[in-house]
Amino acid sequence: MKAVGAVVATLLLLAGGYVAADVQDAVPGPLTMRRVITDPVPHPRVVALPEPVPAIAVDPDPVPAGDLQPAVDDLAAQTAPLSVTLVDLATGTTVGAIEPATPRVPASSLKLLTAAAALHQLGPTHVLPTTATWDGTTVTLVGGGDILLTVGAGAGRASLTDLAVQVADEVGEGTVTLAVDDTLFTGPRHAADWGAIDRDYVMPMASLAVGAGRSDGTAWDADPALAAARLFATELAAAGVRVDGEPLRAPSPPGATEIGRVVSAPLSEVVRHTLKESDNSVAEALGRLVALARGRAGTAEEAASAVVEVIAELGLDTAGVVLGDASGLSTSTRVTTDLLTGVLTTSLDPAHPRLAGLIPALPVAHLDGTLAERIEGAAGQVRAKTGTLLSVVSLTGVLRTDGGAAVAFSAVLADLPLGGVAGARERLDAFVTVVASDGG
């Protein structure tokens, strides 16, 4: 376990160089996918996948944490109900907790489970193909689960421009019919219990999309697959292939020949984007891909079941766990803070190397992602996944204390009154800051 502590002590935090390189000026504070209850903001544009954080030298002597229960008790006195788990990563022992085995609505902290399931089931180097087929008259754009397609320079993502050039090289100049095949994902486009507000934060699911379902960079596409096909038609025309009429929705014909293929960034980078930006749409796509890899249908329901199956196969206790979706929007989801911290500690186990990138993919306090403007008092000491719904605030991650100890933590503040989210988030950030100062 000490070896695990040494590894996490180095992975979780940007000690020294990265933070010292001017936190305020080196990285701008982006808008995020999290819900802002008191002052809503527009959805951000989808930006290029970030570069990996530079590796940090391994700390050879992990420092045990002290008793952090007083900090938990102080938070409980301010906010109830809540669940908290604090785990000392040098010893593997719980050093602070309240109702850690009580299943609660986790909000976007759930994305940690989906990300872990995707990494374990598919592997960090897995890529998602988007292909074009040809039957002599029709070019069919076939979705393979990549909803981060782009046009123009790929910037680390699959580009419809590149695919159009490949197609033009094969079919030559002329006129074709264009179809789009988005049959990989099936079932309803939204999870069963998502209401109108929830649908403001996630695209109608499809097995291919440009910009996570915002092909114009702003509003959600009503039909992401058809929107992608229309952009592909434009790119084909620029490459010398004219499309006759509007794109059709149809499966690729039997016997059609593949004439073009582009692939996504490696899954590790897709996960990184998902966790840094709290991208609900990509999380939902990852869940469906896990289901398909396990021989299930690519539906929201099967995605939720498949994620729980994979997490259980990792040896974690999923008793009482219920998933209503793969992103955390569903208020029917129930997860324990013990399970959330368990996923983090499992990701440090050398027996599960596919999960090694999970913690490095988390937002960093007062530096990037959904924590860019939060936890200033422990800037650079905390990596965590945020979560916010109308009545829930959560935070799950790892931190290094001022004394050098490494701690995994998860906190879920539930059943908040209307309008109580902003204050609860401030109390949660203050709690994490106290823990990072060794509970003092």
C-alpha positions as CSV (number, residue, x, y, z in Angstrom):
1,M,0.0,0.0,0.0
2,K,3.0,2.3,0.6
3,A,3.9,1.9,-3.0
4,V,0.4,3.0,-4.0
5,G,0.8,6.0,-1.7
6,A,4.0,6.9,-3.4
7,V,2.5,6.8,-6.8
8,V,-0.6,8.8,-5.9
9,A,1.5,11.4,-4.1
10,T,3.2,12.1,-7.4
11,L,0.2,11.7,-9.8
12,L,-2.4,13.7,-8.0
13,L,-0.7,17.0,-7.6
14,L,1.1,19.7,-9.6
15,A,3.8,20.4,-7.0
16,G,6.6,22.6,-8.0
17,G,7.1,23.3,-11.7
18,Y,3.6,23.2,-13.1
19,V,2.0,25.4,-10.5
20,A,5.0,27.6,-10.2
21,A,4.8,28.4,-13.9
22,D,2.3,31.2,-13.1
23,V,-1.1,29.7,-12.3
24,Q,-2.9,32.9,-13.1
25,D,-1.4,33.6,-16.5
26,A,-0.3,30.2,-17.9
27,V,-3.8,28.8,-18.2
28,P,-7.0,30.8,-18.7
29,G,-10.1,29.9,-16.7
30,P,-12.5,28.3,-19.2
31,L,-16.3,28.0,-18.9
32,T,-17.4,24.6,-17.8
33,M,-20.2,22.1,-18.3
34,R,-21.2,22.2,-14.7
35,R,-24.5,23.7,-13.7
36,V,-24.3,27.3,-12.5
37,I,-27.5,27.7,-10.5
38,T,-27.3,31.3,-9.4
39,D,-25.9,32.7,-12.6
40,P,-26.4,30.4,-15.6
41,V,-23.9,30.6,-18.5
42,P,-24.0,29.4,-22.1
43,H,-22.5,26.1,-23.1
44,P,-18.8,26.5,-24.0
45,R,-17.3,25.7,-27.3
46,V,-15.5,22.4,-27.5
47,V,-11.8,23.1,-27.3
48,A,-8.8,21.1,-28.3
49,L,-7.9,18.2,-26.0
50,P,-5.3,19.5,-23.5
51,E,-1.8,18.3,-23.4
52,P,-0.9,15.8,-20.6
53,V,0.4,17.2,-17.4
54,P,4.2,16.7,-17.1
55,A,5.3,13.8,-15.0
56,I,6.5,14.5,-11.4
57,A,9.3,12.6,-9.7
58,V,8.1,9.8,-7.3
59,D,8.1,10.7,-3.6
60,P,10.0,7.7,-2.1
61,D,8.6,8.2,1.4
62,P,4.8,8.6,1.6
63,V,3.7,10.6,4.6
64,P,0.7,9.2,6.6
65,A,-2.2,11.5,7.2
66,G,-3.5,12.3,10.6
67,D,-7.0,12.0,12.0
68,L,-9.2,14.2,9.7
69,Q,-12.5,13.3,11.4
70,P,-12.8,16.7,13.1
71,A,-12.9,18.4,9.7
72,V,-15.7,16.0,8.6
73,D,-17.6,16.7,11.8
74,D,-17.3,20.5,11.2
75,L,-18.8,20.1,7.7
76,A,-21.6,17.9,9.0
77,A,-22.5,20.6,11.5
78,Q,-23.0,23.0,8.6
79,T,-24.7,20.8,6.0
80,A,-26.9,17.8,6.3
81,P,-27.5,15.2,5.0
82,L,-24.1,14.4,3.5
83,S,-21.7,11.5,3.0
84,V,-18.0,11.8,3.2
85,T,-15.1,9.4,2.9
86,L,-11.4,10.3,3.4
87,V,-8.7,7.7,2.7
88,D,-5.1,7.9,3.7
89,L,-3.3,6.7,0.6
90,A,-0.1,5.9,2.5
91,T,-1.8,3.3,4.7
92,G,-5.1,2.6,2.9
93,T,-7.1,3.5,6.1
94,T,-10.1,5.7,6.4
95,V,-9.2,8.8,8.3
96,G,-12.5,10.6,8.2
97,A,-16.1,9.6,7.3
98,I,-19.8,10.2,7.7
99,E,-22.4,7.9,6.2
100,P,-19.8,6.6,3.7
101,A,-21.9,3.6,2.7
102,T,-25.2,5.5,2.2
103,P,-26.1,5.7,-1.5
104,R,-26.7,9.3,-2.6
105,V,-27.2,11.2,-5.8
106,P,-23.6,11.8,-6.9
107,A,-24.2,14.4,-9.7
108,S,-21.2,14.5,-12.1
109,S,-18.9,12.7,-9.7
110,L,-20.5,9.7,-11.4
111,K,-18.4,10.4,-14.4
112,L,-15.5,8.8,-12.5
113,L,-17.2,5.4,-12.6
114,T,-18.0,5.8,-16.3
115,A,-14.5,6.9,-17.1
116,A,-13.0,4.0,-15.1
117,A,-15.3,1.5,-16.8
118,A,-14.4,2.8,-20.3
119,L,-10.7,2.7,-19.6
120,H,-10.9,-0.8,-18.1
121,Q,-13.2,-2.3,-20.7
122,L,-11.8,-0.6,-23.9
123,G,-8.2,0.4,-22.9
124,P,-6.6,3.8,-22.9
125,T,-5.2,3.4,-26.4
126,H,-8.5,2.5,-28.0
127,V,-9.7,4.8,-30.8
128,L,-13.1,5.4,-32.2
129,P,-13.5,5.1,-36.0
130,T,-15.7,7.2,-38.3
131,T,-15.8,5.7,-41.7
132,A,-17.1,6.2,-45.2
133,T,-18.4,3.4,-47.4
134,W,-19.3,3.3,-51.2
135,D,-21.6,1.1,-53.1
136,G,-21.2,2.8,-56.5
137,T,-23.8,5.5,-56.1
138,T,-24.0,6.3,-52.4
139,V,-21.4,7.5,-49.9
140,T,-22.4,6.5,-46.4
141,L,-20.9,8.2,-43.3
142,V,-20.8,5.6,-40.6
143,G,-20.6,6.6,-36.9
144,G,-18.4,4.6,-34.5
145,G,-19.1,6.4,-31.3
146,D,-16.9,9.5,-31.8
147,I,-19.0,12.6,-31.0
148,L,-16.0,15.0,-30.9
149,L,-15.6,15.1,-34.7
150,T,-14.4,18.4,-36.2
151,V,-13.8,20.0,-39.6
152,G,-10.6,21.6,-40.8
153,A,-7.4,20.9,-38.9
154,G,-8.1,18.0,-36.5
155,A,-6.4,19.4,-33.4
156,G,-6.1,15.9,-32.0
157,R,-9.6,14.9,-33.2
158,A,-11.0,13.1,-36.2
159,S,-11.7,15.6,-39.0
160,L,-14.5,15.3,-41.5
161,T,-12.3,17.4,-43.8
162,D,-9.7,14.6,-43.9
163,L,-12.3,12.0,-44.4
164,A,-13.8,13.9,-47.4
165,V,-10.4,14.1,-49.0
166,Q,-10.0,10.3,-48.7
167,V,-13.4,9.8,-50.3
168,A,-12.7,12.2,-53.1
169,D,-9.5,10.3,-53.9
170,E,-11.5,7.1,-54.2
171,V,-14.6,8.2,-56.1
172,G,-13.2,11.0,-58.1
173,E,-15.1,14.2,-59.1
174,G,-18.8,13.8,-59.8
175,T,-22.1,13.6,-58.0
176,V,-23.1,11.1,-55.3
177,T,-25.9,10.5,-52.9
178,L,-24.9,10.9,-49.2
179,A,-26.3,8.8,-46.3
180,V,-25.5,8.7,-42.6
181,D,-25.5,5.5,-40.6
182,D,-25.9,6.2,-36.9
183,T,-27.2,2.7,-36.0
184,L,-24.5,1.9,-33.5
185,F,-26.4,3.6,-30.7
186,T,-30.0,2.6,-30.3
187,G,-33.0,3.4,-28.1
188,P,-34.2,6.8,-26.8
189,R,-31.8,9.7,-27.3
190,H,-32.2,10.7,-23.7
191,A,-32.2,8.8,-20.4
192,A,-35.7,8.0,-19.1
193,D,-35.8,10.5,-16.2
194,W,-34.1,13.5,-17.8
195,G,-36.4,16.5,-17.7
196,A,-36.3,19.6,-19.8
197,I,-33.6,21.2,-17.6
198,D,-31.4,18.2,-17.9
199,R,-31.7,18.2,-21.7
200,D,-30.2,21.7,-21.7
201,Y,-27.0,20.1,-20.6
202,V,-26.6,17.1,-23.0
203,M,-27.0,16.5,-26.7
204,P,-29.6,14.1,-28.1
205,M,-27.4,11.0,-28.2
206,A,-26.1,9.7,-31.5
207,S,-23.1,7.6,-32.6
208,L,-21.4,10.5,-34.4
209,A,-21.5,14.2,-33.9
210,V,-19.4,17.3,-34.5
211,G,-18.3,19.2,-31.4
212,A,-20.2,17.0,-29.0
213,G,-23.5,17.8,-30.6
214,R,-22.9,21.5,-31.2
215,S,-21.9,21.6,-34.8
216,D,-22.2,25.4,-35.0
217,G,-20.3,25.8,-31.7
218,T,-23.3,27.1,-29.8
219,A,-26.7,25.4,-29.7
220,W,-27.4,21.7,-29.5
221,D,-28.1,20.0,-32.8
222,A,-31.7,18.6,-32.9
223,D,-30.2,15.7,-34.9
224,P,-26.5,15.5,-34.4
225,A,-25.9,12.7,-36.9
226,L,-27.7,14.6,-39.7
227,A,-25.9,17.8,-38.7
228,A,-22.6,16.0,-39.1
229,A,-23.7,14.6,-42.5
230,R,-24.5,18.1,-43.7
231,L,-21.1,19.3,-42.7
232,F,-19.6,16.3,-44.4
233,A,-21.5,17.2,-47.6
234,T,-19.9,20.6,-47.5
235,E,-16.4,19.1,-47.1
236,L,-17.0,16.7,-49.9
237,A,-18.0,19.6,-52.2
238,A,-14.8,21.4,-51.3
239,A,-12.9,18.2,-52.2
240,G,-14.7,18.0,-55.6
241,V,-17.5,15.6,-54.9
242,R,-21.0,17.1,-55.2
243,V,-23.8,15.7,-53.1
244,D,-27.2,15.3,-54.7
245,G,-29.9,16.6,-52.4
246,E,-30.0,16.4,-48.6
247,P,-28.2,13.6,-46.7
248,L,-30.4,10.6,-45.9
249,R,-30.4,8.4,-42.8
250,A,-29.7,4.8,-43.9
251,P,-27.4,1.9,-42.8
252,S,-24.4,1.3,-44.9
253,P,-25.5,-1.2,-47.6
254,P,-24.3,-4.8,-47.4
255,G,-21.3,-5.2,-49.6
256,A,-20.4,-1.6,-49.6
257,T,-16.6,-0.9,-49.6
258,E,-14.9,1.2,-47.0
259,I,-13.2,4.1,-48.8
260,G,-12.2,6.4,-45.9
261,R,-11.5,6.2,-42.2
262,V,-10.5,8.7,-39.5
263,V,-10.1,7.9,-35.8
264,S,-10.5,9.8,-32.6
265,A,-7.8,10.7,-30.1
266,P,-6.9,7.7,-27.8
267,L,-9.6,7.0,-25.3
268,S,-7.3,8.3,-22.5
269,E,-7.5,11.7,-24.0
270,V,-11.3,11.4,-24.6
271,V,-11.6,10.6,-20.9
272,R,-9.4,13.5,-20.0
273,H,-11.7,15.8,-21.9
274,T,-14.8,14.3,-20.3
275,L,-13.5,14.8,-16.7
276,K,-11.8,18.1,-17.2
277,E,-14.8,19.7,-18.9
278,S,-17.5,17.5,-17.3
279,D,-18.9,16.8,-20.7
280,N,-22.2,15.0,-20.2
281,S,-22.6,14.0,-23.9
282,V,-19.2,12.3,-24.2
283,A,-19.8,10.5,-20.8
284,E,-23.0,9.2,-22.2
285,A,-21.3,8.0,-25.4
286,L,-18.6,6.3,-23.3
287,G,-21.2,4.4,-21.4
288,R,-22.9,3.2,-24.5
289,L,-19.5,2.1,-25.9
290,V,-18.8,0.1,-22.7
291,A,-22.2,-1.6,-23.2
292,L,-21.5,-2.5,-26.8
293,A,-18.1,-3.9,-25.9
294,R,-19.8,-6.2,-23.5
295,G,-22.2,-7.5,-26.1
296,R,-25.1,-5.3,-24.9
297,A,-27.2,-2.8,-26.9
298,G,-26.0,0.7,-27.3
299,T,-28.8,2.3,-25.2
300,A,-28.8,4.5,-22.1
301,E,-30.2,1.7,-20.0
302,E,-27.7,-0.9,-21.1
303,A,-24.9,1.7,-20.6
304,A,-25.8,2.2,-17.0
305,S,-25.9,-1.6,-16.3
306,A,-22.7,-2.2,-18.1
307,V,-20.8,0.5,-16.1
308,V,-21.9,-1.1,-12.8
309,E,-20.8,-4.5,-14.1
310,V,-17.3,-3.3,-15.0
311,I,-16.9,-1.5,-11.6
312,A,-18.0,-4.7,-9.8
313,E,-15.4,-6.7,-11.8
314,L,-12.7,-4.4,-10.5
315,G,-13.5,-5.8,-7.1
316,L,-15.4,-2.8,-5.7
317,D,-18.6,-3.1,-3.7
318,T,-21.6,-2.0,-5.8
319,A,-24.2,-2.9,-3.2
320,G,-27.0,-0.3,-3.3
321,V,-25.7,1.3,-6.4
322,V,-28.3,2.4,-9.0
323,L,-27.4,4.2,-12.2
324,G,-30.0,6.2,-14.1
325,D,-27.4,7.3,-16.7
326,A,-23.7,7.5,-17.4
327,S,-23.1,11.2,-16.8
328,G,-24.7,12.1,-13.5
329,L,-27.6,14.1,-14.7
330,S,-30.1,11.6,-13.5
331,T,-31.5,12.1,-10.0
332,S,-32.4,8.4,-9.8
333,T,-28.7,7.5,-9.6
334,R,-27.4,6.4,-6.2
335,V,-23.7,5.9,-5.4
336,T,-21.7,5.8,-2.1
337,T,-18.7,7.9,-1.3
338,D,-16.9,4.7,-0.4
339,L,-17.3,3.5,-3.9
340,L,-16.2,6.8,-5.4
341,T,-13.0,6.8,-3.4
342,G,-12.6,3.1,-4.1
343,V,-12.4,3.7,-7.8
344,L,-9.6,6.2,-7.2
345,T,-7.6,3.9,-5.0
346,T,-8.1,1.0,-7.4
347,S,-6.8,3.2,-10.3
348,L,-3.4,3.3,-8.4
349,D,-3.2,-0.5,-8.1
350,P,-0.5,-1.9,-10.5
351,A,-2.9,-4.8,-11.1
352,H,-5.1,-2.3,-13.1
353,P,-2.7,-0.5,-15.4
354,R,-5.5,0.6,-17.8
355,L,-6.8,2.9,-15.0
356,A,-3.5,4.7,-14.4
357,G,-4.6,7.8,-16.3
358,L,-7.8,8.4,-14.3
359,I,-6.4,10.6,-11.6
360,P,-4.1,12.7,-14.0
361,A,-7.3,13.4,-16.0
362,L,-9.0,15.2,-13.2
363,P,-9.3,19.0,-13.0
364,V,-6.7,20.8,-10.8
365,A,-7.7,23.3,-8.1
366,H,-7.6,26.9,-9.2
367,L,-5.9,25.9,-12.5
368,D,-8.0,24.2,-15.1
369,G,-11.3,22.5,-16.1
370,T,-14.2,22.8,-13.8
371,L,-11.9,23.7,-10.9
372,A,-10.3,26.6,-12.7
373,E,-11.8,29.2,-10.4
374,R,-12.3,27.1,-7.2
375,I,-10.4,26.1,-4.1
376,E,-7.9,29.0,-4.3
377,G,-6.7,28.2,-0.8
378,A,-5.3,24.8,-1.9
379,A,-4.4,25.8,-5.5
380,G,-2.5,22.9,-7.2
381,Q,-2.9,20.6,-4.2
382,V,-6.2,19.1,-5.3
383,R,-7.4,17.1,-8.3
384,A,-11.1,16.4,-8.3
385,K,-14.3,15.8,-10.2
386,T,-17.0,18.3,-9.5
387,G,-20.7,17.7,-9.4
388,T,-23.7,20.0,-9.3
389,L,-27.4,19.5,-9.6
390,L,-30.3,21.6,-8.4
391,S,-30.1,20.0,-4.9
392,V,-26.7,18.2,-4.9
393,V,-23.1,19.3,-4.7
394,S,-20.3,16.7,-4.8
395,L,-16.5,16.6,-5.1
396,T,-14.4,13.5,-5.5
397,G,-10.7,13.4,-6.0
398,V,-7.2,13.3,-4.4
399,L,-5.1,15.9,-2.6
400,R,-1.8,16.4,-1.0
401,T,-1.8,18.1,2.4
402,D,0.6,20.8,3.5
403,G,2.5,18.1,5.5
404,G,2.9,15.9,2.4
405,A,0.2,13.3,3.0
406,A,-1.8,12.0,0.1
407,V,-5.6,11.6,0.7
408,A,-8.4,10.3,-1.6
409,F,-11.7,12.0,-0.8
410,S,-15.4,12.1,-1.8
411,A,-18.1,14.3,-0.4
412,V,-21.7,14.5,-1.5
413,L,-24.0,17.2,0.0
414,A,-27.5,16.1,-0.7
415,D,-31.1,17.4,-0.5
416,L,-30.1,21.0,-0.6
417,P,-32.8,23.6,-0.5
418,L,-33.7,25.6,-3.6
419,G,-31.0,28.2,-4.1
420,G,-28.7,26.5,-1.6
421,V,-26.2,25.1,-4.1
422,A,-23.8,28.1,-4.2
423,G,-23.4,28.2,-0.4
424,A,-23.0,24.4,-0.2
425,R,-20.3,24.6,-2.9
426,E,-18.4,27.2,-0.9
427,R,-18.6,25.1,2.3
428,L,-17.4,22.1,0.4
429,D,-14.4,24.0,-1.1
430,A,-13.6,25.3,2.4
431,F,-13.7,21.7,3.8
432,V,-11.3,20.5,1.1
433,T,-9.0,23.4,1.9
434,V,-9.0,22.5,5.6
435,V,-8.2,18.9,4.8
436,A,-5.3,20.0,2.5
437,S,-4.0,22.0,5.5
438,D,-3.8,18.7,7.5
439,G,-7.2,19.4,9.1
440,G,-6.0,22.6,10.8
